[in-house]
């Protein structure tokens, strides 16, 4: 209960700060609209519906990957710029509460970005209207898919929160590590658009993968975060 309460308080503080600044939300929304405009100019001229079926899953998760990268590079910037991360570490706050608060903030931004991307894809590609006809499956697909990406990304964003050139390092490290998650999300999305009867199995495996990734990231988070802030040892 103590962890849940601290996570709620930190998450509420993060969301309140974001609603005040709208930095991440405006960046993610603008980038999502830009991606949709590029998709409209590049892919709507494809001659066959089968081509749209192949293109839509890749376009969706590629956009999520780029928006997530932009968001994760700014997740710990407030603490880094104000040098408040050290104060959070010495305060009586569970380290996992910091991880979950940052992960929830990133997840909220990604899901709001998906709320822009999915209707845009439905307007551009008729095959994507399956998202509207299967709203429950679509929401679960997006939540489970974004959760796996966020679980990995938040861990490494915390480890690089005080590094010089952090924005470049997060992108370099993040994309190779999240590629398996994104590929599985892409395959699951294709089965949903195809109306494959085994989509429920894919969704269950996505949930199991999310549980494993969140558990591993939670176990490693304290050592990664404290290691990034550890003071240098004095030489005797």
N, C-alpha and C positions, 0 to 999 in steps of 0.2 A: 504493500500500500504506500510505503514511503517513496519507492521508486516511481510509482504511478503518479503520485501527487507532485513530485519534483518534475517529472516529465511534462505533466499538464501545465505547470506554472511556467516552465521554460518555453514550451511550445506556444502558450498564450502570449508570452512576451515577444517571441520571434514573429508571430503572426501580426501582433499589434504594431511592431516596428515596421513590418513590411507593408501593412495597410497605410501606414503614415507616409512612407517613402515611395512605395509602388515601384521600386527599382527592378526587382526580379520579375514581377508580374508584367510590367510594361515591356521589358526586354524580351521575355518569353513570348508574349502576345504578338509583338511586332515581328519577331523572327518567325513565328508560326505563319503569320499572314504572308510574309515574304516567301517562305517555302511553298505555300499554296499557290502564290502567283507564279513562281517558277515551274511548279508542277503543271499548272494550267497551260502555260506556254509550251511546255516540252512534251507532255505525255497525252494530252487529250486528243491529239491527232493520230494516235495509234489506231490502226484500222480495225482491229478485232477485239471483241470482248475478252478473249483469252489473254490478250496482252495486258489489258487492264487488270485482270485477275492476278497476273504475275506482278504487276507494278505496284498495286495498292499496298500490300503488306510491307514491301521494302520502303516505300515512301513514308509510311506512317512511322515505322520504327527508326528510320534514319533521322527523321525530324525529331523524334523523342531523344535520340542519342545526342544530337547537336544542342537541343534546348537544355538537356541535362548537363552537358559539359559547360555551357554558359552559366547555368545556375550554380553548379558545384564550385566553379572558380570564384564565386562571390559569397559562398555560404559562410565562410569563416573570416571574411574580410573586415566585418565590423569589429570583431574581437582583435584582429591583428592590427588594424589601424589605431584603435583606441588602447591597445595593450591591456585588454581586459580578460584575455584567456588565462593569463597567469592568476588573476584574481579568482576566476571560476574554479581553477584547479585547487587553490588553497581553501576555498569556501567549503562548508559542509554539504556538498552537493555530490550525489552519486554520479560517477563518470558516465554510466550508461544513460542517465537522464539527458546528459549533453548530447550523446549520440542519437538517441531517439528523437529529441527535439529538432536537431538539425535534419535528420532523415525525414521527419514528418513535414517540415517546411519544404524541403526539396520535392517530396511526393505531391504535396498540394500544388506547387507550381507546375509540375509535370502534368498532373491531371487537368488543371485548368488549361494548359496548353493543348492537351488532347481534346478538351471541349471545344476548342477552336479548329483543330485539325480534322477531327472526324466529320463534323457537318460540312466542312469545306471539301473533303474527299468525296462525300456523298453527292455534292453538287457537281463535282467535276467528273466523277466516274460512276455510272449507274450500278456497276457491280458492287460498289461499297454501300449501297442502300440496305444490304443485309444487316449492317450495324443498327439501323432503325427498326428492322423487323425482328431482331433478336436483342432487345436492349439489355436484358439481364446478363446474357452471355458476353455481350460486348463490354459492359462495365466491369465484369469480373476479369475479362481478358486484359483490359487496360490497367486495372488495379494490380493484378498479379504481375504483369509484365513490367510495369514501372517500379514496383516494389523491389524486384530482383536487381534492377539497374541501380536504384537508390542505395540498397544495402551495401553494394560494393563501392559505389562512388563516394558515399559519405565517409567511409573508412579511410580511403586514400586522400580525400580532400583534407581530413583532419591531420593526417601524417605530414602533409605538405603545407600546412597552414602557416608556418613560419619560414618556409624556404624562399630563397630568392629565385625569381623566375617561376613562381608557383603556377601561374596560369598556363604556361607552356608545359610544365611537368605534369599537371593534372591531365591535360588532354593526351599527352604522350602515353601515360600509364593507363588512363581510364579506358580508352578504346580497345586495346588488346584484351584487357581483363573482362570487359563486359561484352565482348563479341559473342561468346557462347550463349549468354542470356538473350542477347538480341536475336541471334539466329533461331533459337527455340521459340521466341515470341513470334518471329516471322512465320515459322512453320505452323504454329497454332493459329495465327490469323488466317493463313491460307486455308486451313481446314474449316474454319468458321465460314469463310466466304464461299467455299466449295459446298457447304452443307454436309460435310463428312460426319457420319454417325459417331466416329471416335473422338469428336472434339472434347467431350467430357473427360476422356482419359488424358488428353493433352492438358486440360485445365487442372486436373488433379496433380499431374506431374509438375506443372508450373507452381502450384501452391506448395508442394513438397520442396521444390528447389528454393523457393523464397524462405521457407522455414530454416533450411540448412544455411543459406547465405546470411540471414539475419543472425542466427545463432553463432556462426563463425565470426562474423564482424563484431558482434557484441563481446565475444571472448577476447578478440585482439585489440579492441578499441582503446582500452586503458593503456596498454603498453605502447601502442602507436602514438597516442596523444601525449602521454607523459614523456615518451622518448623524444618527441619533437620539441618539448619544452625543457628538457633536462639541462641544468646549468653545467658548464664545463668544469671538470675537476681541476683543482689547483695543484700545481706541481710543488713537491717538497724538495 
